[in-house]
Amino acid sequence: MLNTHRAARRIRSAVAAAALATAVVAPVTLGAGTAQAATVRCAHHTTGTCGTHVRHPAGVMAKCKDGTWSYSRHFSGTCSRHHGVRYWFK
């Protein structure tokens, strides 16, 4: 009986871990009907604030502190003439 409880606990733990891993890895998609719908992910490589809560157009690298969108291909210099980066998206 004790082994049955341990096995059930291990299975529940494995299922919970798999569900959590899927939720962390899978990107969240904003509503398809919005004009600025895009995939939202956290940028772990940056020191700025992650913009997971900010709606943004597809292909945007960052949102600058002055409110403009940056489509730069490289991180270096992104928003340098716009008071820096407020949110990173990639």
HTML snippet that shows the backbone in 3Dmol.js (N, CA, C, O; Angstrom):
<script src="https://3Dmol.org/build/3Dmol-min.js"></script>
<div id="view" style="width:600px;height:400px;position:relative"></div>
<script>
const pdb = `
ATOM      1  N   MET A   1       0.828  -1.188   0.000  1.00  0.00           N
ATOM      2  CA  MET A   1       0.000   0.000   0.000  1.00  0.00           C
ATOM      3  C   MET A   1       0.873   1.252   0.000  1.00  0.00           C
ATOM      4  O   MET A   1       0.577   2.215  -0.708  1.00  0.00           O
ATOM      5  N   LEU A   2       1.941   1.243   0.787  1.00  0.00           N
ATOM      6  CA  LEU A   2       2.839   2.380   0.857  1.00  0.00           C
ATOM      7  C   LEU A   2       3.514   2.626  -0.488  1.00  0.00           C
ATOM      8  O   LEU A   2       3.689   3.776  -0.891  1.00  0.00           O
ATOM      9  N   ASN A   3       3.895   1.556  -1.188  1.00  0.00           N
ATOM     10  CA  ASN A   3       4.514   1.706  -2.500  1.00  0.00           C
ATOM     11  C   ASN A   3       3.542   2.294  -3.505  1.00  0.00           C
ATOM     12  O   ASN A   3       3.957   3.036  -4.395  1.00  0.00           O
ATOM     13  N   THR A   4       2.257   1.981  -3.387  1.00  0.00           N
ATOM     14  CA  THR A   4       1.243   2.537  -4.277  1.00  0.00           C
ATOM     15  C   THR A   4       1.137   4.043  -4.085  1.00  0.00           C
ATOM     16  O   THR A   4       1.023   4.783  -5.062  1.00  0.00           O
ATOM     17  N   HIS A   5       1.172   4.502  -2.848  1.00  0.00           N
ATOM     18  CA  HIS A   5       1.113   5.937  -2.567  1.00  0.00           C
ATOM     19  C   HIS A   5       2.357   6.655  -3.092  1.00  0.00           C
ATOM     20  O   HIS A   5       2.266   7.753  -3.639  1.00  0.00           O
ATOM     21  N   ARG A   6       3.512   6.024  -2.919  1.00  0.00           N
ATOM     22  CA  ARG A   6       4.748   6.629  -3.432  1.00  0.00           C
ATOM     23  C   ARG A   6       4.715   6.721  -4.951  1.00  0.00           C
ATOM     24  O   ARG A   6       5.111   7.736  -5.524  1.00  0.00           O
ATOM     25  N   ALA A   7       4.250   5.676  -5.593  1.00  0.00           N
ATOM     26  CA  ALA A   7       4.170   5.678  -7.056  1.00  0.00           C
ATOM     27  C   ALA A   7       3.200   6.748  -7.541  1.00  0.00           C
ATOM     28  O   ALA A   7       3.484   7.459  -8.505  1.00  0.00           O
ATOM     29  N   ALA A   8       2.061   6.861  -6.876  1.00  0.00           N
ATOM     30  CA  ALA A   8       1.078   7.877  -7.256  1.00  0.00           C
ATOM     31  C   ALA A   8       1.653   9.277  -7.052  1.00  0.00           C
ATOM     32  O   ALA A   8       1.434  10.162  -7.879  1.00  0.00           O
ATOM     33  N   ARG A   9       2.372   9.481  -5.975  1.00  0.00           N
ATOM     34  CA  ARG A   9       2.980  10.786  -5.709  1.00  0.00           C
ATOM     35  C   ARG A   9       4.032  11.116  -6.768  1.00  0.00           C
ATOM     36  O   ARG A   9       4.113  12.255  -7.227  1.00  0.00           O
ATOM     37  N   ARG A  10       4.830  10.135  -7.152  1.00  0.00           N
ATOM     38  CA  ARG A  10       5.842  10.359  -8.192  1.00  0.00           C
ATOM     39  C   ARG A  10       5.199  10.691  -9.529  1.00  0.00           C
ATOM     40  O   ARG A  10       5.684  11.557 -10.257  1.00  0.00           O
ATOM     41  N   ILE A  11       4.118  10.011  -9.851  1.00  0.00           N
ATOM     42  CA  ILE A  11       3.417  10.280 -11.113  1.00  0.00           C
ATOM     43  C   ILE A  11       2.842  11.686 -11.098  1.00  0.00           C
ATOM     44  O   ILE A  11       2.977  12.421 -12.076  1.00  0.00           O
ATOM     45  N   ARG A  12       2.199  12.069  -9.993  1.00  0.00           N
ATOM     46  CA  ARG A  12       1.651  13.433  -9.893  1.00  0.00           C
ATOM     47  C   ARG A  12       2.758  14.472 -10.011  1.00  0.00           C
ATOM     48  O   ARG A  12       2.584  15.492 -10.678  1.00  0.00           O
ATOM     49  N   SER A  13       3.887  14.220  -9.370  1.00  0.00           N
ATOM     50  CA  SER A  13       5.011  15.155  -9.448  1.00  0.00           C
ATOM     51  C   SER A  13       5.539  15.263 -10.874  1.00  0.00           C
ATOM     52  O   SER A  13       5.853  16.357 -11.343  1.00  0.00           O
ATOM     53  N   ALA A  14       5.635  14.133 -11.561  1.00  0.00           N
ATOM     54  CA  ALA A  14       6.127  14.138 -12.940  1.00  0.00           C
ATOM     55  C   ALA A  14       5.169  14.873 -13.866  1.00  0.00           C
ATOM     56  O   ALA A  14       5.600  15.634 -14.732  1.00  0.00           O
ATOM     57  N   VAL A  15       3.870  14.650 -13.688  1.00  0.00           N
ATOM     58  CA  VAL A  15       2.867  15.336 -14.513  1.00  0.00           C
ATOM     59  C   VAL A  15       2.893  16.834 -14.239  1.00  0.00           C
ATOM     60  O   VAL A  15       2.824  17.635 -15.170  1.00  0.00           O
ATOM     61  N   ALA A  16       2.991  17.215 -12.978  1.00  0.00           N
ATOM     62  CA  ALA A  16       3.047  18.637 -12.631  1.00  0.00           C
ATOM     63  C   ALA A  16       4.304  19.285 -13.204  1.00  0.00           C
ATOM     64  O   ALA A  16       4.242  20.406 -13.710  1.00  0.00           O
ATOM     65  N   ALA A  17       5.432  18.601 -13.133  1.00  0.00           N
ATOM     66  CA  ALA A  17       6.676  19.147 -13.682  1.00  0.00           C
ATOM     67  C   ALA A  17       6.590  19.302 -15.194  1.00  0.00           C
ATOM     68  O   ALA A  17       7.061  20.297 -15.745  1.00  0.00           O
ATOM     69  N   ALA A  18       5.992  18.326 -15.868  1.00  0.00           N
ATOM     70  CA  ALA A  18       5.835  18.413 -17.322  1.00  0.00           C
ATOM     71  C   ALA A  18       4.909  19.557 -17.707  1.00  0.00           C
ATOM     72  O   ALA A  18       5.173  20.276 -18.671  1.00  0.00           O
ATOM     73  N   ALA A  19       3.830  19.727 -16.962  1.00  0.00           N
ATOM     74  CA  ALA A  19       2.894  20.820 -17.251  1.00  0.00           C
ATOM     75  C   ALA A  19       3.560  22.171 -17.020  1.00  0.00           C
ATOM     76  O   ALA A  19       3.374  23.096 -17.810  1.00  0.00           O
ATOM     77  N   LEU A  20       4.326  22.290 -15.959  1.00  0.00           N
ATOM     78  CA  LEU A  20       5.027  23.537 -15.670  1.00  0.00           C
ATOM     79  C   LEU A  20       6.075  23.833 -16.736  1.00  0.00           C
ATOM     80  O   LEU A  20       6.198  24.973 -17.184  1.00  0.00           O
ATOM     81  N   ALA A  21       6.823  22.824 -17.142  1.00  0.00           N
ATOM     82  CA  ALA A  21       7.841  23.023 -18.179  1.00  0.00           C
ATOM     83  C   ALA A  21       7.208  23.458 -19.491  1.00  0.00           C
ATOM     84  O   ALA A  21       7.751  24.318 -20.184  1.00  0.00           O
ATOM     85  N   THR A  22       6.078  22.881 -19.836  1.00  0.00           N
ATOM     86  CA  THR A  22       5.377  23.262 -21.062  1.00  0.00           C
ATOM     87  C   THR A  22       4.880  24.691 -20.966  1.00  0.00           C
ATOM     88  O   THR A  22       4.969  25.438 -21.940  1.00  0.00           O
ATOM     89  N   ALA A  23       4.365  25.083 -19.831  1.00  0.00           N
ATOM     90  CA  ALA A  23       3.853  26.443 -19.654  1.00  0.00           C
ATOM     91  C   ALA A  23       4.978  27.469 -19.719  1.00  0.00           C
ATOM     92  O   ALA A  23       4.779  28.569 -20.236  1.00  0.00           O
ATOM     93  N   VAL A  24       6.146  27.130 -19.206  1.00  0.00           N
ATOM     94  CA  VAL A  24       7.271  28.059 -19.207  1.00  0.00           C
ATOM     95  C   VAL A  24       7.862  28.205 -20.600  1.00  0.00           C
ATOM     96  O   VAL A  24       8.229  29.310 -20.999  1.00  0.00           O
ATOM     97  N   VAL A  25       7.961  27.113 -21.347  1.00  0.00           N
ATOM     98  CA  VAL A  25       8.591  27.122 -22.667  1.00  0.00           C
ATOM     99  C   VAL A  25       7.654  27.645 -23.742  1.00  0.00           C
ATOM    100  O   VAL A  25       8.102  28.342 -24.652  1.00  0.00           O
ATOM    101  N   ALA A  26       6.379  27.333 -23.666  1.00  0.00           N
ATOM    102  CA  ALA A  26       5.431  27.724 -24.709  1.00  0.00           C
ATOM    103  C   ALA A  26       5.184  29.226 -24.673  1.00  0.00           C
ATOM    104  O   ALA A  26       4.879  29.777 -23.615  1.00  0.00           O
ATOM    105  N   PRO A  27       5.314  29.897 -25.818  1.00  0.00           N
ATOM    106  CA  PRO A  27       5.038  31.334 -25.846  1.00  0.00           C
ATOM    107  C   PRO A  27       3.557  31.617 -25.700  1.00  0.00           C
ATOM    108  O   PRO A  27       2.715  30.802 -26.080  1.00  0.00           O
ATOM    109  N   VAL A  28       3.248  32.770 -25.149  1.00  0.00           N
ATOM    110  CA  VAL A  28       1.866  33.204 -24.990  1.00  0.00           C
ATOM    111  C   VAL A  28       1.518  34.067 -26.184  1.00  0.00           C
ATOM    112  O   VAL A  28       2.280  34.972 -26.527  1.00  0.00           O
ATOM    113  N   THR A  29       0.388  33.813 -26.827  1.00  0.00           N
ATOM    114  CA  THR A  29      -0.022  34.603 -27.972  1.00  0.00           C
ATOM    115  C   THR A  29      -1.166  35.505 -27.571  1.00  0.00           C
ATOM    116  O   THR A  29      -2.126  35.061 -26.942  1.00  0.00           O
ATOM    117  N   LEU A  30      -1.067  36.767 -27.933  1.00  0.00           N
ATOM    118  CA  LEU A  30      -2.130  37.716 -27.649  1.00  0.00           C
ATOM    119  C   LEU A  30      -3.284  37.472 -28.600  1.00  0.00           C
ATOM    120  O   LEU A  30      -3.134  36.739 -29.578  1.00  0.00           O
ATOM    121  N   GLY A  31      -4.427  38.069 -28.333  1.00  0.00           N
ATOM    122  CA  GLY A  31      -5.621  37.879 -29.150  1.00  0.00           C
ATOM    123  C   GLY A  31      -5.375  38.124 -30.630  1.00  0.00           C
ATOM    124  O   GLY A  31      -4.729  39.107 -30.995  1.00  0.00           O
ATOM    125  N   ALA A  32      -5.880  37.244 -31.486  1.00  0.00           N
ATOM    126  CA  ALA A  32      -5.652  37.338 -32.923  1.00  0.00           C
ATOM    127  C   ALA A  32      -6.346  38.549 -33.525  1.00  0.00           C
ATOM    128  O   ALA A  32      -5.943  39.007 -34.594  1.00  0.00           O
ATOM    129  N   GLY A  33      -7.371  39.081 -32.881  1.00  0.00           N
ATOM    130  CA  GLY A  33      -8.117  40.199 -33.428  1.00  0.00           C
ATOM    131  C   GLY A  33      -7.473  41.554 -33.179  1.00  0.00           C
ATOM    132  O   GLY A  33      -7.922  42.557 -33.734  1.00  0.00           O
ATOM    133  N   THR A  34      -6.441  41.605 -32.363  1.00  0.00           N
ATOM    134  CA  THR A  34      -5.816  42.889 -32.080  1.00  0.00           C
ATOM    135  C   THR A  34      -4.848  43.270 -33.182  1.00  0.00           C
ATOM    136  O   THR A  34      -4.242  42.410 -33.821  1.00  0.00           O
ATOM    137  N   ALA A  35      -4.711  44.558 -33.395  1.00  0.00           N
ATOM    138  CA  ALA A  35      -3.828  45.053 -34.453  1.00  0.00           C
ATOM    139  C   ALA A  35      -2.368  44.792 -34.123  1.00  0.00           C
ATOM    140  O   ALA A  35      -1.542  44.658 -35.026  1.00  0.00           O
ATOM    141  N   GLN A  36      -2.047  44.719 -32.848  1.00  0.00           N
ATOM    142  CA  GLN A  36      -0.662  44.541 -32.456  1.00  0.00           C
ATOM    143  C   GLN A  36      -0.422  43.158 -31.860  1.00  0.00           C
ATOM    144  O   GLN A  36       0.416  43.009 -30.971  1.00  0.00           O
ATOM    145  N   ALA A  37      -1.137  42.155 -32.332  1.00  0.00           N
ATOM    146  CA  ALA A  37      -0.963  40.808 -31.798  1.00  0.00           C
ATOM    147  C   ALA A  37       0.416  40.281 -32.166  1.00  0.00           C
ATOM    148  O   ALA A  37       0.863  40.424 -33.304  1.00  0.00           O
ATOM    149  N   ALA A  38       1.077  39.679 -31.204  1.00  0.00           N
ATOM    150  CA  ALA A  38       2.400  39.120 -31.435  1.00  0.00           C
ATOM    151  C   ALA A  38       2.697  38.103 -30.347  1.00  0.00           C
ATOM    152  O   ALA A  38       1.999  38.040 -29.335  1.00  0.00           O
ATOM    153  N   THR A  39       3.724  37.316 -30.559  1.00  0.00           N
ATOM    154  CA  THR A  39       4.153  36.359 -29.558  1.00  0.00           C
ATOM    155  C   THR A  39       4.920  37.100 -28.472  1.00  0.00           C
ATOM    156  O   THR A  39       5.731  37.981 -28.760  1.00  0.00           O
ATOM    157  N   VAL A  40       4.658  36.736 -27.224  1.00  0.00           N
ATOM    158  CA  VAL A  40       5.283  37.423 -26.099  1.00  0.00           C
ATOM    159  C   VAL A  40       6.217  36.456 -25.391  1.00  0.00           C
ATOM    160  O   VAL A  40       5.809  35.364 -24.998  1.00  0.00           O
ATOM    161  N   ARG A  41       7.461  36.856 -25.231  1.00  0.00           N
ATOM    162  CA  ARG A  41       8.439  36.057 -24.503  1.00  0.00           C
ATOM    163  C   ARG A  41       9.305  36.986 -23.667  1.00  0.00           C
ATOM    164  O   ARG A  41       9.435  38.174 -23.963  1.00  0.00           O
ATOM    165  N   CYS A  42       9.877  36.440 -22.648  1.00  0.00           N
ATOM    166  CA  CYS A  42      10.774  37.224 -21.813  1.00  0.00           C
ATOM    167  C   CYS A  42      12.187  37.138 -22.379  1.00  0.00           C
ATOM    168  O   CYS A  42      12.635  36.058 -22.764  1.00  0.00           O
ATOM    169  N   ALA A  43      12.876  38.246 -22.432  1.00  0.00           N
ATOM    170  CA  ALA A  43      14.248  38.277 -22.918  1.00  0.00           C
ATOM    171  C   ALA A  43      15.189  38.128 -21.732  1.00  0.00           C
ATOM    172  O   ALA A  43      15.384  39.077 -20.972  1.00  0.00           O
ATOM    173  N   HIS A  44      15.769  36.958 -21.567  1.00  0.00           N
ATOM    174  CA  HIS A  44      16.608  36.674 -20.408  1.00  0.00           C
ATOM    175  C   HIS A  44      18.016  37.246 -20.538  1.00  0.00           C
ATOM    176  O   HIS A  44      18.746  37.306 -19.549  1.00  0.00           O
ATOM    177  N   HIS A  45      18.409  37.664 -21.734  1.00  0.00           N
ATOM    178  CA  HIS A  45      19.768  38.120 -21.975  1.00  0.00           C
ATOM    179  C   HIS A  45      19.977  39.578 -21.609  1.00  0.00           C
ATOM    180  O   HIS A  45      21.095  40.083 -21.717  1.00  0.00           O
ATOM    181  N   THR A  46      18.951  40.252 -21.189  1.00  0.00           N
ATOM    182  CA  THR A  46      19.034  41.693 -20.992  1.00  0.00           C
ATOM    183  C   THR A  46      19.039  42.072 -19.524  1.00  0.00           C
ATOM    184  O   THR A  46      18.712  41.267 -18.652  1.00  0.00           O
ATOM    185  N   THR A  47      19.411  43.297 -19.276  1.00  0.00           N
ATOM    186  CA  THR A  47      19.333  43.832 -17.920  1.00  0.00           C
ATOM    187  C   THR A  47      18.116  44.725 -17.764  1.00  0.00           C
ATOM    188  O   THR A  47      17.812  45.170 -16.657  1.00  0.00           O
ATOM    189  N   GLY A  48      17.415  44.994 -18.861  1.00  0.00           N
ATOM    190  CA  GLY A  48      16.212  45.819 -18.824  1.00  0.00           C
ATOM    191  C   GLY A  48      15.009  45.030 -18.346  1.00  0.00           C
ATOM    192  O   GLY A  48      15.130  43.867 -17.961  1.00  0.00           O
ATOM    193  N   THR A  49      13.866  45.658 -18.372  1.00  0.00           N
ATOM    194  CA  THR A  49      12.627  45.035 -17.935  1.00  0.00           C
ATOM    195  C   THR A  49      12.069  44.161 -19.041  1.00  0.00           C
ATOM    196  O   THR A  49      12.055  44.558 -20.206  1.00  0.00           O
ATOM    197  N   CYS A  50      11.612  42.977 -18.682  1.00  0.00           N
ATOM    198  CA  CYS A  50      11.000  42.072 -19.648  1.00  0.00           C
ATOM    199  C   CYS A  50       9.608  42.576 -19.982  1.00  0.00           C
ATOM    200  O   CYS A  50       8.841  42.922 -19.083  1.00  0.00           O
ATOM    201  N   GLY A  51       9.275  42.621 -21.258  1.00  0.00           N
ATOM    202  CA  GLY A  51       7.997  43.181 -21.684  1.00  0.00           C
ATOM    203  C   GLY A  51       6.920  42.158 -21.959  1.00  0.00           C
ATOM    204  O   GLY A  51       6.201  42.283 -22.951  1.00  0.00           O
ATOM    205  N   THR A  52       6.781  41.137 -21.104  1.00  0.00           N
ATOM    206  CA  THR A  52       5.777  40.105 -21.358  1.00  0.00           C
ATOM    207  C   THR A  52       4.360  40.632 -21.245  1.00  0.00           C
ATOM    208  O   THR A  52       3.435  40.035 -21.797  1.00  0.00           O
ATOM    209  N   HIS A  53       4.172  41.731 -20.545  1.00  0.00           N
ATOM    210  CA  HIS A  53       2.831  42.278 -20.341  1.00  0.00           C
ATOM    211  C   HIS A  53       2.485  43.365 -21.356  1.00  0.00           C
ATOM    212  O   HIS A  53       1.384  43.913 -21.314  1.00  0.00           O
ATOM    213  N   VAL A  54       3.397  43.684 -22.257  1.00  0.00           N
ATOM    214  CA  VAL A  54       3.208  44.781 -23.204  1.00  0.00           C
ATOM    215  C   VAL A  54       2.853  44.231 -24.580  1.00  0.00           C
ATOM    216  O   VAL A  54       3.575  43.392 -25.119  1.00  0.00           O
ATOM    217  N   ARG A  55       1.750  44.696 -25.148  1.00  0.00           N
ATOM    218  CA  ARG A  55       1.395  44.299 -26.511  1.00  0.00           C
ATOM    219  C   ARG A  55       2.324  45.030 -27.470  1.00  0.00           C
ATOM    220  O   ARG A  55       2.606  46.217 -27.304  1.00  0.00           O
ATOM    221  N   HIS A  56       2.795  44.293 -28.480  1.00  0.00           N
ATOM    222  CA  HIS A  56       3.722  44.901 -29.423  1.00  0.00           C
ATOM    223  C   HIS A  56       3.578  44.261 -30.796  1.00  0.00           C
ATOM    224  O   HIS A  56       3.153  43.111 -30.909  1.00  0.00           O
ATOM    225  N   PRO A  57       3.931  45.007 -31.843  1.00  0.00           N
ATOM    226  CA  PRO A  57       3.858  44.467 -33.199  1.00  0.00           C
ATOM    227  C   PRO A  57       4.863  43.332 -33.388  1.00  0.00           C
ATOM    228  O   PRO A  57       5.879  43.277 -32.696  1.00  0.00           O
ATOM    229  N   ALA A  58       4.582  42.444 -34.308  1.00  0.00           N
ATOM    230  CA  ALA A  58       5.490  41.340 -34.612  1.00  0.00           C
ATOM    231  C   ALA A  58       6.813  41.893 -35.136  1.00  0.00           C
ATOM    232  O   ALA A  58       6.823  42.866 -35.889  1.00  0.00           O
ATOM    233  N   GLY A  59       7.911  41.288 -34.749  1.00  0.00           N
ATOM    234  CA  GLY A  59       9.222  41.680 -35.230  1.00  0.00           C
ATOM    235  C   GLY A  59       9.904  42.774 -34.439  1.00  0.00           C
ATOM    236  O   GLY A  59      11.024  43.162 -34.771  1.00  0.00           O
ATOM    237  N   VAL A  60       9.267  43.277 -33.413  1.00  0.00           N
ATOM    238  CA  VAL A  60       9.851  44.360 -32.626  1.00  0.00           C
ATOM    239  C   VAL A  60      10.899  43.799 -31.672  1.00  0.00           C
ATOM    240  O   VAL A  60      10.670  42.782 -31.018  1.00  0.00           O
ATOM    241  N   MET A  61      12.040  44.461 -31.596  1.00  0.00           N
ATOM    242  CA  MET A  61      13.108  44.062 -30.681  1.00  0.00           C
ATOM    243  C   MET A  61      12.863  44.643 -29.287  1.00  0.00           C
ATOM    244  O   MET A  61      13.040  43.958 -28.280  1.00  0.00           O
ATOM    245  N   ALA A  62      12.452  45.920 -29.242  1.00  0.00           N
ATOM    246  CA  ALA A  62      12.306  46.600 -27.956  1.00  0.00           C
ATOM    247  C   ALA A  62      11.361  47.783 -28.080  1.00  0.00           C
ATOM    248  O   ALA A  62      11.069  48.258 -29.178  1.00  0.00           O
ATOM    249  N   LYS A  63      10.890  48.248 -26.927  1.00  0.00           N
ATOM    250  CA  LYS A  63      10.151  49.505 -26.867  1.00  0.00           C
ATOM    251  C   LYS A  63      11.055  50.498 -26.153  1.00  0.00           C
ATOM    252  O   LYS A  63      11.532  50.239 -25.048  1.00  0.00           O
ATOM    253  N   CYS A  64      11.281  51.628 -26.792  1.00  0.00           N
ATOM    254  CA  CYS A  64      12.176  52.640 -26.236  1.00  0.00           C
ATOM    255  C   CYS A  64      11.466  53.436 -25.147  1.00  0.00           C
ATOM    256  O   CYS A  64      10.239  53.432 -25.058  1.00  0.00           O
ATOM    257  N   LYS A  65      12.252  54.114 -24.326  1.00  0.00           N
ATOM    258  CA  LYS A  65      11.696  54.894 -23.220  1.00  0.00           C
ATOM    259  C   LYS A  65      10.861  56.077 -23.685  1.00  0.00           C
ATOM    260  O   LYS A  65      10.035  56.587 -22.928  1.00  0.00           O
ATOM    261  N   ASP A  66      11.068  56.520 -24.931  1.00  0.00           N
ATOM    262  CA  ASP A  66      10.251  57.621 -25.445  1.00  0.00           C
ATOM    263  C   ASP A  66       8.975  57.123 -26.119  1.00  0.00           C
ATOM    264  O   ASP A  66       8.218  57.919 -26.676  1.00  0.00           O
ATOM    265  N   GLY A  67       8.729  55.805 -26.073  1.00  0.00           N
ATOM    266  CA  GLY A  67       7.497  55.239 -26.607  1.00  0.00           C
ATOM    267  C   GLY A  67       7.589  54.707 -28.019  1.00  0.00           C
ATOM    268  O   GLY A  67       6.611  54.152 -28.519  1.00  0.00           O
ATOM    269  N   THR A  68       8.726  54.852 -28.683  1.00  0.00           N
ATOM    270  CA  THR A  68       8.872  54.345 -30.047  1.00  0.00           C
ATOM    271  C   THR A  68       9.255  52.874 -30.026  1.00  0.00           C
ATOM    272  O   THR A  68       9.786  52.378 -29.032  1.00  0.00           O
ATOM    273  N   TRP A  69       8.982  52.170 -31.133  1.00  0.00           N
ATOM    274  CA  TRP A  69       9.316  50.755 -31.279  1.00  0.00           C
ATOM    275  C   TRP A  69      10.654  50.635 -31.985  1.00  0.00           C
ATOM    276  O   TRP A  69      10.931  51.410 -32.900  1.00  0.00           O
ATOM    277  N   SER A  70      11.484  49.694 -31.588  1.00  0.00           N
ATOM    278  CA  SER A  70      12.767  49.463 -32.243  1.00  0.00           C
ATOM    279  C   SER A  70      12.737  48.114 -32.950  1.00  0.00           C
ATOM    280  O   SER A  70      12.440  47.087 -32.341  1.00  0.00           O
ATOM    281  N   TYR A  71      13.049  48.131 -34.243  1.00  0.00           N
ATOM    282  CA  TYR A  71      13.120  46.917 -35.051  1.00  0.00           C
ATOM    283  C   TYR A  71      14.573  46.557 -35.345  1.00  0.00           C
ATOM    284  O   TYR A  71      14.845  45.871 -36.331  1.00  0.00           O
ATOM    285  N   SER A  72      15.502  47.001 -34.521  1.00  0.00           N
ATOM    286  CA  SER A  72      16.922  46.770 -34.784  1.00  0.00           C
ATOM    287  C   SER A  72      17.234  45.281 -34.807  1.00  0.00           C
ATOM    288  O   SER A  72      16.538  44.474 -34.191  1.00  0.00           O
ATOM    289  N   ARG A  73      18.285  44.937 -35.524  1.00  0.00           N
ATOM    290  CA  ARG A  73      18.691  43.534 -35.641  1.00  0.00           C
ATOM    291  C   ARG A  73      19.687  43.130 -34.564  1.00  0.00           C
ATOM    292  O   ARG A  73      19.874  41.942 -34.303  1.00  0.00           O
ATOM    293  N   HIS A  74      20.329  44.116 -33.937  1.00  0.00           N
ATOM    294  CA  HIS A  74      21.351  43.846 -32.931  1.00  0.00           C
ATOM    295  C   HIS A  74      20.989  44.571 -31.633  1.00  0.00           C
ATOM    296  O   HIS A  74      20.349  45.622 -31.658  1.00  0.00           O
ATOM    297  N   PHE A  75      21.397  44.011 -30.524  1.00  0.00           N
ATOM    298  CA  PHE A  75      21.072  44.588 -29.224  1.00  0.00           C
ATOM    299  C   PHE A  75      21.863  45.863 -28.960  1.00  0.00           C
ATOM    300  O   PHE A  75      21.359  46.808 -28.353  1.00  0.00           O
ATOM    301  N   SER A  76      23.099  45.874 -29.420  1.00  0.00           N
ATOM    302  CA  SER A  76      23.963  47.022 -29.183  1.00  0.00           C
ATOM    303  C   SER A  76      23.407  48.268 -29.863  1.00  0.00           C
ATOM    304  O   SER A  76      23.152  48.265 -31.067  1.00  0.00           O
ATOM    305  N   GLY A  77      23.226  49.308 -29.103  1.00  0.00           N
ATOM    306  CA  GLY A  77      22.750  50.568 -29.650  1.00  0.00           C
ATOM    307  C   GLY A  77      21.248  50.687 -29.807  1.00  0.00           C
ATOM    308  O   GLY A  77      20.760  51.722 -30.259  1.00  0.00           O
ATOM    309  N   THR A  78      20.508  49.660 -29.446  1.00  0.00           N
ATOM    310  CA  THR A  78      19.053  49.718 -29.567  1.00  0.00           C
ATOM    311  C   THR A  78      18.515  50.850 -28.696  1.00  0.00           C
ATOM    312  O   THR A  78      18.821  50.923 -27.506  1.00  0.00           O
ATOM    313  N   CYS A  79      17.730  51.714 -29.281  1.00  0.00           N
ATOM    314  CA  CYS A  79      17.105  52.866 -28.605  1.00  0.00           C
ATOM    315  C   CYS A  79      18.123  53.864 -28.055  1.00  0.00           C
ATOM    316  O   CYS A  79      17.807  54.622 -27.138  1.00  0.00           O
ATOM    317  N   SER A  80      19.332  53.875 -28.599  1.00  0.00           N
ATOM    318  CA  SER A  80      20.371  54.757 -28.056  1.00  0.00           C
ATOM    319  C   SER A  80      20.019  56.233 -28.195  1.00  0.00           C
ATOM    320  O   SER A  80      20.453  57.046 -27.378  1.00  0.00           O
ATOM    321  N   ARG A  81      19.256  56.589 -29.192  1.00  0.00           N
ATOM    322  CA  ARG A  81      18.857  57.992 -29.364  1.00  0.00           C
ATOM    323  C   ARG A  81      17.410  58.230 -28.932  1.00  0.00           C
ATOM    324  O   ARG A  81      16.797  59.239 -29.281  1.00  0.00           O
ATOM    325  N   HIS A  82      16.886  57.287 -28.174  1.00  0.00           N
ATOM    326  CA  HIS A  82      15.502  57.389 -27.697  1.00  0.00           C
ATOM    327  C   HIS A  82      15.442  57.185 -26.186  1.00  0.00           C
ATOM    328  O   HIS A  82      14.453  56.673 -25.663  1.00  0.00           O
ATOM    329  N   HIS A  83      16.500  57.586 -25.491  1.00  0.00           N
ATOM    330  CA  HIS A  83      16.587  57.535 -24.024  1.00  0.00           C
ATOM    331  C   HIS A  83      16.711  56.120 -23.470  1.00  0.00           C
ATOM    332  O   HIS A  83      16.455  55.907 -22.285  1.00  0.00           O
ATOM    333  N   GLY A  84      17.094  55.152 -24.289  1.00  0.00           N
ATOM    334  CA  GLY A  84      17.307  53.789 -23.823  1.00  0.00           C
ATOM    335  C   GLY A  84      16.087  52.901 -23.999  1.00  0.00           C
ATOM    336  O   GLY A  84      15.049  53.329 -24.503  1.00  0.00           O
ATOM    337  N   VAL A  85      16.238  51.645 -23.567  1.00  0.00           N
ATOM    338  CA  VAL A  85      15.195  50.628 -23.737  1.00  0.00           C
ATOM    339  C   VAL A  85      14.317  50.564 -22.497  1.00  0.00           C
ATOM    340  O   VAL A  85      14.820  50.491 -21.377  1.00  0.00           O
ATOM    341  N   ARG A  86      13.009  50.591 -22.697  1.00  0.00           N
ATOM    342  CA  ARG A  86      12.065  50.393 -21.594  1.00  0.00           C
ATOM    343  C   ARG A  86      11.746  48.905 -21.458  1.00  0.00           C
ATOM    344  O   ARG A  86      11.790  48.366 -20.352  1.00  0.00           O
ATOM    345  N   TYR A  87      11.424  48.232 -22.573  1.00  0.00           N
ATOM    346  CA  TYR A  87      11.083  46.807 -22.559  1.00  0.00           C
ATOM    347  C   TYR A  87      11.806  46.089 -23.685  1.00  0.00           C
ATOM    348  O   TYR A  87      11.887  46.598 -24.803  1.00  0.00           O
ATOM    349  N   TRP A  88      12.333  44.904 -23.391  1.00  0.00           N
ATOM    350  CA  TRP A  88      12.920  44.019 -24.399  1.00  0.00           C
ATOM    351  C   TRP A  88      11.911  42.944 -24.754  1.00  0.00           C
ATOM    352  O   TRP A  88      11.177  42.472 -23.886  1.00  0.00           O
ATOM    353  N   PHE A  89      11.866  42.553 -26.014  1.00  0.00           N
ATOM    354  CA  PHE A  89      10.954  41.503 -26.450  1.00  0.00           C
ATOM    355  C   PHE A  89      11.676  40.301 -27.042  1.00  0.00           C
ATOM    356  O   PHE A  89      11.081  39.226 -27.124  1.00  0.00           O
ATOM    357  N   LYS A  90      12.909  40.431 -27.449  1.00  0.00           N
ATOM    358  CA  LYS A  90      13.665  39.314 -28.037  1.00  0.00           C
ATOM    359  C   LYS A  90      14.927  39.099 -27.261  1.00  0.00           C
ATOM    360  O   LYS A  90      15.709  38.207 -27.589  1.00  0.00           O
TER     361      LYS A  90
END
`;
const viewer = $3Dmol.createViewer("view");
viewer.addModel(pdb, "pdb");
viewer.setStyle({}, {cartoon: {color: "spectrum"}});
viewer.zoomTo();
viewer.render();
</script>
